[in-house]
Amino acid sequence: MKKILWMEKKYEEKWTKEDFANDKDCKDFANSEEATAFMEASVRAGYGDHRLDGNHDGVACE
Ligand SMILES: [Ca+2]
C-alpha cells in the first residue's frame, strides 16, 4: 500500500486531462511502471484504461 501511494505521488501531476483524453499506447511510456501509473490515473479521472493492460492483471505494458 505504501508503495502504491508513493507511486501515485510520484506521478500525481505528470499528466493532464488532455493526456487522458488522447489515446495512449505503450510506446508513449518509458516503462511498465509509468504506463501503469498513467492507466490508474486515467481510470480514476474517468477516461478509461487506454487498453494498456491487455491481460487485465492490473499491470500495463509488462
Ligand atoms: Ca497486464
N, CA, C, O and the ligand as a Tripos MOL2 file, in Angstrom:
@<TRIPOS>MOLECULE
protein
  249   247    63     0     0
PROTEIN
NO_CHARGES

@<TRIPOS>ATOM
      1 N           0.8400   -1.2150    0.0000 N.3       1 MET1
      2 CA          0.0000    0.0000    0.0000 C.3       1 MET1
      3 C           0.8660    1.2530    0.0000 C.2       1 MET1
      4 O           0.6040    2.2060   -0.7340 O.2       1 MET1
      5 N           1.8990    1.2350    0.8340 N.am      2 LYS2
      6 CA          2.7790    2.4030    0.8770 C.3       2 LYS2
      7 C           3.4210    2.6640   -0.4800 C.2       2 LYS2
      8 O           3.5610    3.8100   -0.9070 O.2       2 LYS2
      9 N           3.8110    1.5770   -1.1530 N.am      3 LYS3
     10 CA          4.4450    1.7350   -2.4480 C.3       3 LYS3
     11 C           3.4710    2.3380   -3.4530 C.2       3 LYS3
     12 O           3.8440    3.1950   -4.2540 O.2       3 LYS3
     13 N           2.2200    1.8850   -3.4030 N.am      4 ILE4
     14 CA          1.2220    2.4090   -4.3310 C.3       4 ILE4
     15 C           1.0150    3.9000   -4.0940 C.2       4 ILE4
     16 O           0.9450    4.6870   -5.0380 O.2       4 ILE4
     17 N           0.9190    4.2760   -2.8250 N.am      5 LEU5
     18 CA          0.7300    5.6910   -2.5170 C.3       5 LEU5
     19 C           1.9150    6.5140   -3.0120 C.2       5 LEU5
     20 O           1.7540    7.6150   -3.5360 O.2       5 LEU5
     21 N           3.1070    5.9510   -2.8310 N.am      6 TRP6
     22 CA          4.3000    6.6470   -3.2940 C.3       6 TRP6
     23 C           4.2790    6.8040   -4.8100 C.2       6 TRP6
     24 O           4.6430    7.8520   -5.3420 O.2       6 TRP6
     25 N           3.8530    5.7610   -5.4890 N.am      7 MET7
     26 CA          3.7870    5.8380   -6.9540 C.3       7 MET7
     27 C           2.8000    6.9090   -7.3940 C.2       7 MET7
     28 O           3.0690    7.6770   -8.3180 O.2       7 MET7
     29 N           1.6610    6.9500   -6.7240 N.am      8 GLU8
     30 CA          0.6690    7.9570   -7.0930 C.3       8 GLU8
     31 C           1.2220    9.3610   -6.8760 C.2       8 GLU8
     32 O           1.0030   10.2640   -7.6850 O.2       8 GLU8
     33 N           1.9340    9.5250   -5.7840 N.am      9 LYS9
     34 CA          2.5180   10.8350   -5.5040 C.3       9 LYS9
     35 C           3.5520   11.2020   -6.5680 C.2       9 LYS9
     36 O           3.6090   12.3350   -7.0450 O.2       9 LYS9
     37 N           4.3550   10.2200   -6.9190 N.am     10 LYS10
     38 CA          5.4200   10.4450   -7.8820 C.3      10 LYS10
     39 C           4.8680   10.9220   -9.2200 C.2      10 LYS10
     40 O           5.4450   11.7850   -9.8800 O.2      10 LYS10
     41 N           3.7310   10.3350   -9.6020 N.am     11 TYR11
     42 CA          3.1890   10.6230  -10.9350 C.3      11 TYR11
     43 C           1.9840   11.5660  -10.8780 C.2      11 TYR11
     44 O           1.3540   11.8500  -11.8970 O.2      11 TYR11
     45 N           1.6820   12.0340   -9.6960 N.am     12 GLU12
     46 CA          0.4230   12.7350   -9.4580 C.3      12 GLU12
     47 C           0.1390   13.8500  -10.4630 C.2      12 GLU12
     48 O          -0.9660   13.9460  -10.9980 O.2      12 GLU12
     49 N           1.1360   14.6880  -10.7140 N.am     13 GLU13
     50 CA          0.8870   15.8570  -11.5650 C.3      13 GLU13
     51 C           1.5880   15.7460  -12.9080 C.2      13 GLU13
     52 O           1.8350   16.7450  -13.5830 O.2      13 GLU13
     53 N           1.9020   14.5100  -13.2820 N.am     14 LYS14
     54 CA          2.6300   14.2940  -14.5250 C.3      14 LYS14
     55 C           1.7410   14.5140  -15.7450 C.2      14 LYS14
     56 O           2.2020   14.9750  -16.7890 O.2      14 LYS14
     57 N           0.4430   14.1720  -15.5980 N.am     15 TRP15
     58 CA         -0.4440   14.2000  -16.7510 C.3      15 TRP15
     59 C          -1.6450   15.1080  -16.5160 C.2      15 TRP15
     60 O          -2.0550   15.3380  -15.3780 O.2      15 TRP15
     61 N          -2.1930   15.6120  -17.5980 N.am     16 THR16
     62 CA         -3.3830   16.4520  -17.5240 C.3      16 THR16
     63 C          -4.5670   15.7020  -18.1180 C.2      16 THR16
     64 O          -4.4080   14.6120  -18.6660 O.2      16 THR16
     65 N          -5.7430   16.2830  -18.0090 N.am     17 LYS17
     66 CA         -6.9320   15.6860  -18.6020 C.3      17 LYS17
     67 C          -6.7810   15.5270  -20.1090 C.2      17 LYS17
     68 O          -7.3370   14.5960  -20.6930 O.2      17 LYS17
     69 N          -6.0380   16.4230  -20.7420 N.am     18 GLU18
     70 CA         -5.8210   16.3020  -22.1900 C.3      18 GLU18
     71 C          -5.0370   15.0430  -22.5270 C.2      18 GLU18
     72 O          -5.2930   14.3980  -23.5430 O.2      18 GLU18
     73 N          -4.0760   14.6930  -21.6680 N.am     19 ASP19
     74 CA         -3.3350   13.4500  -21.8810 C.3      19 ASP19
     75 C          -4.2660   12.2510  -21.7710 C.2      19 ASP19
     76 O          -4.1770   11.3110  -22.5610 O.2      19 ASP19
     77 N          -5.1590   12.2910  -20.7900 N.am     20 PHE20
     78 CA         -6.0840   11.1780  -20.5990 C.3      20 PHE20
     79 C          -7.0590   11.0880  -21.7690 C.2      20 PHE20
     80 O          -7.4710    9.9890  -22.1400 O.2      20 PHE20
     81 N          -7.4300   12.2140  -22.3500 N.am     21 ALA21
     82 CA         -8.4140   12.2310  -23.4250 C.3      21 ALA21
     83 C          -7.8390   11.6890  -24.7260 C.2      21 ALA21
     84 O          -8.5830   11.1730  -25.5590 O.2      21 ALA21
     85 N          -6.5120   11.8000  -24.9140 N.am     22 ASN22
     86 CA         -5.8640   11.2650  -26.1030 C.3      22 ASN22
     87 C          -5.4570    9.8160  -25.8650 C.2      22 ASN22
     88 O          -4.9160    9.4750  -24.8130 O.2      22 ASN22
     89 N          -5.7230    8.9720  -26.8500 N.am     23 ASP23
     90 CA         -5.3980    7.5590  -26.6920 C.3      23 ASP23
     91 C          -3.8870    7.3680  -26.6370 C.2      23 ASP23
     92 O          -3.1540    7.8420  -27.5050 O.2      23 ASP23
     93 N          -3.4400    6.6710  -25.6080 N.am     24 LYS24
     94 CA         -2.0080    6.4180  -25.4300 C.3      24 LYS24
     95 C          -1.6980    4.9480  -25.7070 C.2      24 LYS24
     96 O          -2.5200    4.0650  -25.4610 O.2      24 LYS24
     97 N          -0.5090    4.7110  -26.2180 N.am     25 ASP25
     98 CA         -0.0300    3.3500  -26.4380 C.3      25 ASP25
     99 C           1.2050    3.1120  -25.5710 C.2      25 ASP25
    100 O           1.7820    4.0450  -25.0110 O.2      25 ASP25
    101 N           1.5910    1.8550  -25.4750 N.am     26 CYS26
    102 CA          2.7410    1.5150  -24.6180 C.3      26 CYS26
    103 C           4.0050    2.2490  -25.0520 C.2      26 CYS26
    104 O           4.8530    2.5650  -24.2170 O.2      26 CYS26
    105 N           4.1400    2.5180  -26.3190 N.am     27 LYS27
    106 CA          5.3510    3.1870  -26.7960 C.3      27 LYS27
    107 C           5.4450    4.6300  -26.2790 C.2      27 LYS27
    108 O           6.5060    5.2500  -26.3500 O.2      27 LYS27
    109 N           4.3340    5.1560  -25.7600 N.am     28 ASP28
    110 CA          4.3370    6.5230  -25.2360 C.3      28 ASP28
    111 C           4.9270    6.6090  -23.8270 C.2      28 ASP28
    112 O           5.0690    7.7020  -23.2770 O.2      28 ASP28
    113 N           5.2700    5.4560  -23.2430 N.am     29 PHE29
    114 CA          5.7700    5.4460  -21.8680 C.3      29 PHE29
    115 C           7.1720    4.8520  -21.8020 C.2      29 PHE29
    116 O           7.5640    4.0160  -22.6160 O.2      29 PHE29
    117 N           7.9090    5.3180  -20.8020 N.am     30 ALA30
    118 CA          9.2870    4.8570  -20.6600 C.3      30 ALA30
    119 C           9.3530    3.4120  -20.1940 C.2      30 ALA30
    120 O          10.2720    2.6800  -20.5610 O.2      30 ALA30
    121 N           8.3820    2.9980  -19.3890 N.am     31 ASN31
    122 CA          8.4150    1.6390  -18.8350 C.3      31 ASN31
    123 C           7.0270    1.2560  -18.3280 C.2      31 ASN31
    124 O           6.0790    2.0400  -18.3630 O.2      31 ASN31
    125 N           6.9560    0.0190  -17.8570 N.am     32 SER32
    126 CA          5.6790   -0.5090  -17.3870 C.3      32 SER32
    127 C           5.1540    0.2390  -16.1680 C.2      32 SER32
    128 O           3.9490    0.4540  -16.0360 O.2      32 SER32
    129 N           6.0510    0.6290  -15.2860 N.am     33 GLU33
    130 CA          5.6370    1.3470  -14.0730 C.3      33 GLU33
    131 C           4.9440    2.6580  -14.4350 C.2      33 GLU33
    132 O           3.9030    3.0020  -13.8750 O.2      33 GLU33
    133 N           5.5390    3.3790  -15.3800 N.am     34 GLU34
    134 CA          4.9510    4.6540  -15.7840 C.3      34 GLU34
    135 C           3.6140    4.4300  -16.4730 C.2      34 GLU34
    136 O           2.6480    5.1500  -16.2200 O.2      34 GLU34
    137 N           3.5630    3.4320  -17.3390 N.am     35 ALA35
    138 CA          2.3190    3.1420  -18.0530 C.3      35 ALA35
    139 C           1.2180    2.7440  -17.0810 C.2      35 ALA35
    140 O           0.0650    3.1410  -17.2500 O.2      35 ALA35
    141 N           1.5690    1.9600  -16.0600 N.am     36 THR36
    142 CA          0.5790    1.5400  -15.0660 C.3      36 THR36
    143 C           0.0830    2.7420  -14.2700 C.2      36 THR36
    144 O          -1.1140    2.8550  -14.0040 O.2      36 THR36
    145 N           0.9740    3.6270  -13.8930 N.am     37 ALA37
    146 CA          0.5740    4.8240  -13.1510 C.3      37 ALA37
    147 C          -0.3650    5.6810  -13.9930 C.2      37 ALA37
    148 O          -1.3520    6.2190  -13.4920 O.2      37 ALA37
    149 N          -0.0400    5.8010  -15.2910 N.am     38 PHE38
    150 CA         -0.9140    6.5720  -16.1850 C.3      38 PHE38
    151 C          -2.2830    5.9150  -16.2900 C.2      38 PHE38
    152 O          -3.3130    6.5830  -16.1990 O.2      38 PHE38
    153 N          -2.2860    4.6090  -16.4800 N.am     39 MET39
    154 CA         -3.5420    3.8810  -16.6280 C.3      39 MET39
    155 C          -4.4260    4.0760  -15.4010 C.2      39 MET39
    156 O          -5.6210    4.3470  -15.5210 O.2      39 MET39
    157 N          -3.8220    3.9360  -14.2130 N.am     40 GLU40
    158 CA         -4.5990    4.0670  -12.9790 C.3      40 GLU40
    159 C          -5.1100    5.4910  -12.8080 C.2      40 GLU40
    160 O          -6.2480    5.7000  -12.3880 O.2      40 GLU40
    161 N          -4.2730    6.4680  -13.1310 N.am     41 ALA41
    162 CA         -4.6890    7.8650  -13.0060 C.3      41 ALA41
    163 C          -5.8000    8.1820  -13.9960 C.2      41 ALA41
    164 O          -6.7400    8.9100  -13.6740 O.2      41 ALA41
    165 N          -5.6890    7.6290  -15.2110 N.am     42 SER42
    166 CA         -6.6960    7.8730  -16.2340 C.3      42 SER42
    167 C          -8.0380    7.2670  -15.8420 C.2      42 SER42
    168 O          -9.0850    7.8890  -16.0190 O.2      42 SER42
    169 N          -7.9980    6.0450  -15.3070 N.am     43 VAL43
    170 CA         -9.2280    5.3930  -14.8610 C.3      43 VAL43
    171 C          -9.8720    6.2080  -13.7450 C.2      43 VAL43
    172 O         -11.0870    6.4080  -13.7380 O.2      43 VAL43
    173 N          -9.0520    6.6820  -12.7960 N.am     44 ARG44
    174 CA         -9.5840    7.4980  -11.6910 C.3      44 ARG44
    175 C         -10.2130    8.7750  -12.2030 C.2      44 ARG44
    176 O         -11.1980    9.2600  -11.6460 O.2      44 ARG44
    177 N          -9.6370    9.3260  -13.2780 N.am     45 ALA45
    178 CA        -10.1510   10.5710  -13.8360 C.3      45 ALA45
    179 C         -11.3450   10.3310  -14.7540 C.2      45 ALA45
    180 O         -11.9530   11.2770  -15.2530 O.2      45 ALA45
    181 N         -11.6800    9.0470  -14.9740 N.am     46 GLY46
    182 CA        -12.8640    8.7190  -15.7600 C.3      46 GLY46
    183 C         -12.6200    8.6000  -17.2480 C.2      46 GLY46
    184 O         -13.5640    8.6620  -18.0360 O.2      46 GLY46
    185 N         -11.3610    8.4300  -17.6500 N.am     47 TYR47
    186 CA        -11.0320    8.3550  -19.0750 C.3      47 TYR47
    187 C         -10.6790    6.9540  -19.5490 C.2      47 TYR47
    188 O         -10.2620    6.7730  -20.6920 O.2      47 TYR47
    189 N         -10.8410    5.9700  -18.6900 N.am     48 GLY48
    190 CA        -10.6040    4.5970  -19.1160 C.3      48 GLY48
    191 C          -9.1410    4.2100  -19.0890 C.2      48 GLY48
    192 O          -8.2660    5.0140  -18.7660 O.2      48 GLY48
    193 N          -8.8930    2.9300  -19.4440 N.am     49 ASP49
    194 CA         -7.5430    2.3720  -19.2630 C.3      49 ASP49
    195 C          -6.6850    2.4210  -20.5170 C.2      49 ASP49
    196 O          -5.5490    1.9470  -20.5050 O.2      49 ASP49
    197 N          -7.2140    2.9910  -21.6100 N.am     50 HIS50
    198 CA         -6.4570    3.1020  -22.8700 C.3      50 HIS50
    199 C          -6.0240    1.7360  -23.4100 C.2      50 HIS50
    200 O          -5.1200    1.6470  -24.2410 O.2      50 HIS50
    201 N          -6.6680    0.6890  -22.9370 N.am     51 ARG51
    202 CA         -6.3420   -0.6870  -23.3560 C.3      51 ARG51
    203 C          -4.8490   -0.9930  -23.1680 C.2      51 ARG51
    204 O          -4.2470   -1.7180  -23.9600 O.2      51 ARG51
    205 N          -4.2740   -0.4310  -22.1110 N.am     52 LEU52
    206 CA         -2.8480   -0.6420  -21.8550 C.3      52 LEU52
    207 C          -2.5830   -1.9520  -21.1180 C.2      52 LEU52
    208 O          -1.4480   -2.4250  -21.0730 O.2      52 LEU52
    209 N          -3.6280   -2.5330  -20.5440 N.am     53 ASP53
    210 CA         -3.4640   -3.7680  -19.7810 C.3      53 ASP53
    211 C          -4.2170   -4.8910  -20.4910 C.2      53 ASP53
    212 O          -5.3390   -5.2400  -20.1230 O.2      53 ASP53
    213 N          -3.5790   -5.4410  -21.5070 N.am     54 GLY54
    214 CA         -4.2310   -6.4300  -22.3750 C.3      54 GLY54
    215 C          -4.6930   -7.6760  -21.6460 C.2      54 GLY54
    216 O          -5.7170   -8.2500  -22.0170 O.2      54 GLY54
    217 N          -3.9740   -8.1160  -20.6210 N.am     55 ASN55
    218 CA         -4.3680   -9.3430  -19.9210 C.3      55 ASN55
    219 C          -5.0600   -9.0480  -18.5890 C.2      55 ASN55
    220 O          -5.3150   -9.9610  -17.8020 O.2      55 ASN55
    221 N          -5.3650   -7.7660  -18.3390 N.am     56 HIS56
    222 CA         -6.1960   -7.3730  -17.1860 C.3      56 HIS56
    223 C          -5.6540   -7.8700  -15.8570 C.2      56 HIS56
    224 O          -6.4170   -8.3350  -15.0110 O.2      56 HIS56
    225 N          -4.3610   -7.7770  -15.6670 N.am     57 ASP57
    226 CA         -3.8140   -8.1570  -14.3690 C.3      57 ASP57
    227 C          -3.4180   -6.9300  -13.5430 C.2      57 ASP57
    228 O          -2.8100   -7.0620  -12.4810 O.2      57 ASP57
    229 N          -3.7640   -5.7430  -14.0320 N.am     58 GLY58
    230 CA         -3.5070   -4.5330  -13.2650 C.3      58 GLY58
    231 C          -2.1660   -3.8910  -13.5680 C.2      58 GLY58
    232 O          -1.8580   -2.8150  -13.0550 O.2      58 GLY58
    233 N          -1.3580   -4.5540  -14.4100 N.am     59 VAL59
    234 CA         -0.0590   -4.0180  -14.7750 C.3      59 VAL59
    235 C          -0.0600   -3.7100  -16.2820 C.2      59 VAL59
    236 O          -0.3240   -4.5860  -17.1050 O.2      59 VAL59
    237 N           0.2340   -2.4820  -16.6150 N.am     60 ALA60
    238 CA          0.1930   -2.0680  -18.0160 C.3      60 ALA60
    239 C           1.5220   -2.3220  -18.7200 C.2      60 ALA60
    240 O           2.5880   -2.1450  -18.1300 O.2      60 ALA60
    241 N           1.4550   -2.7270  -19.9500 N.am     61 CYS61
    242 CA          2.6380   -2.8030  -20.8190 C.3      61 CYS61
    243 C           3.7790   -3.6360  -20.2260 C.2      61 CYS61
    244 O           4.9460   -3.2810  -20.3910 O.2      61 CYS61
    245 N           3.4610   -4.7220  -19.5500 N.am     62 GLU62
    246 CA          4.5420   -5.5410  -18.9890 C.3      62 GLU62
    247 C           5.1230   -6.4700  -20.0490 C.2      62 GLU62
    248 O           6.0440   -7.2350  -19.7610 O.2      62 GLU62
    249 CA         -1.1080   -6.6230  -17.9130 Ca       63 CA63
@<TRIPOS>BOND
     1     1     2 1
     2     2     3 1
     3     3     4 2
     4     3     5 am
     5     5     6 1
     6     6     7 1
     7     7     8 2
     8     7     9 am
     9     9    10 1
    10    10    11 1
    11    11    12 2
    12    11    13 am
    13    13    14 1
    14    14    15 1
    15    15    16 2
    16    15    17 am
    17    17    18 1
    18    18    19 1
    19    19    20 2
    20    19    21 am
    21    21    22 1
    22    22    23 1
    23    23    24 2
    24    23    25 am
    25    25    26 1
    26    26    27 1
    27    27    28 2
    28    27    29 am
    29    29    30 1
    30    30    31 1
    31    31    32 2
    32    31    33 am
    33    33    34 1
    34    34    35 1
    35    35    36 2
    36    35    37 am
    37    37    38 1
    38    38    39 1
    39    39    40 2
    40    39    41 am
    41    41    42 1
    42    42    43 1
    43    43    44 2
    44    43    45 am
    45    45    46 1
    46    46    47 1
    47    47    48 2
    48    47    49 am
    49    49    50 1
    50    50    51 1
    51    51    52 2
    52    51    53 am
    53    53    54 1
    54    54    55 1
    55    55    56 2
    56    55    57 am
    57    57    58 1
    58    58    59 1
    59    59    60 2
    60    59    61 am
    61    61    62 1
    62    62    63 1
    63    63    64 2
    64    63    65 am
    65    65    66 1
    66    66    67 1
    67    67    68 2
    68    67    69 am
    69    69    70 1
    70    70    71 1
    71    71    72 2
    72    71    73 am
    73    73    74 1
    74    74    75 1
    75    75    76 2
    76    75    77 am
    77    77    78 1
    78    78    79 1
    79    79    80 2
    80    79    81 am
    81    81    82 1
    82    82    83 1
    83    83    84 2
    84    83    85 am
    85    85    86 1
    86    86    87 1
    87    87    88 2
    88    87    89 am
    89    89    90 1
    90    90    91 1
    91    91    92 2
    92    91    93 am
    93    93    94 1
    94    94    95 1
    95    95    96 2
    96    95    97 am
    97    97    98 1
    98    98    99 1
    99    99   100 2
   100    99   101 am
   101   101   102 1
   102   102   103 1
   103   103   104 2
   104   103   105 am
   105   105   106 1
   106   106   107 1
   107   107   108 2
   108   107   109 am
   109   109   110 1
   110   110   111 1
   111   111   112 2
   112   111   113 am
   113   113   114 1
   114   114   115 1
   115   115   116 2
   116   115   117 am
   117   117   118 1
   118   118   119 1
   119   119   120 2
   120   119   121 am
   121   121   122 1
   122   122   123 1
   123   123   124 2
   124   123   125 am
   125   125   126 1
   126   126   127 1
   127   127   128 2
   128   127   129 am
   129   129   130 1
   130   130   131 1
   131   131   132 2
   132   131   133 am
   133   133   134 1
   134   134   135 1
   135   135   136 2
   136   135   137 am
   137   137   138 1
   138   138   139 1
   139   139   140 2
   140   139   141 am
   141   141   142 1
   142   142   143 1
   143   143   144 2
   144   143   145 am
   145   145   146 1
   146   146   147 1
   147   147   148 2
   148   147   149 am
   149   149   150 1
   150   150   151 1
   151   151   152 2
   152   151   153 am
   153   153   154 1
   154   154   155 1
   155   155   156 2
   156   155   157 am
   157   157   158 1
   158   158   159 1
   159   159   160 2
   160   159   161 am
   161   161   162 1
   162   162   163 1
   163   163   164 2
   164   163   165 am
   165   165   166 1
   166   166   167 1
   167   167   168 2
   168   167   169 am
   169   169   170 1
   170   170   171 1
   171   171   172 2
   172   171   173 am
   173   173   174 1
   174   174   175 1
   175   175   176 2
   176   175   177 am
   177   177   178 1
   178   178   179 1
   179   179   180 2
   180   179   181 am
   181   181   182 1
   182   182   183 1
   183   183   184 2
   184   183   185 am
   185   185   186 1
   186   186   187 1
   187   187   188 2
   188   187   189 am
   189   189   190 1
   190   190   191 1
   191   191   192 2
   192   191   193 am
   193   193   194 1
   194   194   195 1
   195   195   196 2
   196   195   197 am
   197   197   198 1
   198   198   199 1
   199   199   200 2
   200   199   201 am
   201   201   202 1
   202   202   203 1
   203   203   204 2
   204   203   205 am
   205   205   206 1
   206   206   207 1
   207   207   208 2
   208   207   209 am
   209   209   210 1
   210   210   211 1
   211   211   212 2
   212   211   213 am
   213   213   214 1
   214   214   215 1
   215   215   216 2
   216   215   217 am
   217   217   218 1
   218   218   219 1
   219   219   220 2
   220   219   221 am
   221   221   222 1
   222   222   223 1
   223   223   224 2
   224   223   225 am
   225   225   226 1
   226   226   227 1
   227   227   228 2
   228   227   229 am
   229   229   230 1
   230   230   231 1
   231   231   232 2
   232   231   233 am
   233   233   234 1
   234   234   235 1
   235   235   236 2
   236   235   237 am
   237   237   238 1
   238   238   239 1
   239   239   240 2
   240   239   241 am
   241   241   242 1
   242   242   243 1
   243   243   244 2
   244   243   245 am
   245   245   246 1
   246   246   247 1
   247   247   248 2
@<TRIPOS>SUBSTRUCTURE
     1 MET1         2 RESIDUE 1 A MET
     2 LYS2         6 RESIDUE 1 A LYS
     3 LYS3        10 RESIDUE 1 A LYS
     4 ILE4        14 RESIDUE 1 A ILE
     5 LEU5        18 RESIDUE 1 A LEU
     6 TRP6        22 RESIDUE 1 A TRP
     7 MET7        26 RESIDUE 1 A MET
     8 GLU8        30 RESIDUE 1 A GLU
     9 LYS9        34 RESIDUE 1 A LYS
    10 LYS10       38 RESIDUE 1 A LYS
    11 TYR11       42 RESIDUE 1 A TYR
    12 GLU12       46 RESIDUE 1 A GLU
    13 GLU13       50 RESIDUE 1 A GLU
    14 LYS14       54 RESIDUE 1 A LYS
    15 TRP15       58 RESIDUE 1 A TRP
    16 THR16       62 RESIDUE 1 A THR
    17 LYS17       66 RESIDUE 1 A LYS
    18 GLU18       70 RESIDUE 1 A GLU
    19 ASP19       74 RESIDUE 1 A ASP
    20 PHE20       78 RESIDUE 1 A PHE
    21 ALA21       82 RESIDUE 1 A ALA
    22 ASN22       86 RESIDUE 1 A ASN
    23 ASP23       90 RESIDUE 1 A ASP
    24 LYS24       94 RESIDUE 1 A LYS
    25 ASP25       98 RESIDUE 1 A ASP
    26 CYS26      102 RESIDUE 1 A CYS
    27 LYS27      106 RESIDUE 1 A LYS
    28 ASP28      110 RESIDUE 1 A ASP
    29 PHE29      114 RESIDUE 1 A PHE
    30 ALA30      118 RESIDUE 1 A ALA
    31 ASN31      122 RESIDUE 1 A ASN
    32 SER32      126 RESIDUE 1 A SER
    33 GLU33      130 RESIDUE 1 A GLU
    34 GLU34      134 RESIDUE 1 A GLU
    35 ALA35      138 RESIDUE 1 A ALA
    36 THR36      142 RESIDUE 1 A THR
    37 ALA37      146 RESIDUE 1 A ALA
    38 PHE38      150 RESIDUE 1 A PHE
    39 MET39      154 RESIDUE 1 A MET
    40 GLU40      158 RESIDUE 1 A GLU
    41 ALA41      162 RESIDUE 1 A ALA
    42 SER42      166 RESIDUE 1 A SER
    43 VAL43      170 RESIDUE 1 A VAL
    44 ARG44      174 RESIDUE 1 A ARG
    45 ALA45      178 RESIDUE 1 A ALA
    46 GLY46      182 RESIDUE 1 A GLY
    47 TYR47      186 RESIDUE 1 A TYR
    48 GLY48      190 RESIDUE 1 A GLY
    49 ASP49      194 RESIDUE 1 A ASP
    50 HIS50      198 RESIDUE 1 A HIS
    51 ARG51      202 RESIDUE 1 A ARG
    52 LEU52      206 RESIDUE 1 A LEU
    53 ASP53      210 RESIDUE 1 A ASP
    54 GLY54      214 RESIDUE 1 A GLY
    55 ASN55      218 RESIDUE 1 A ASN
    56 HIS56      222 RESIDUE 1 A HIS
    57 ASP57      226 RESIDUE 1 A ASP
    58 GLY58      230 RESIDUE 1 A GLY
    59 VAL59      234 RESIDUE 1 A VAL
    60 ALA60      238 RESIDUE 1 A ALA
    61 CYS61      242 RESIDUE 1 A CYS
    62 GLU62      246 RESIDUE 1 A GLU
    63 CA63       249 GROUP 0 **** ****
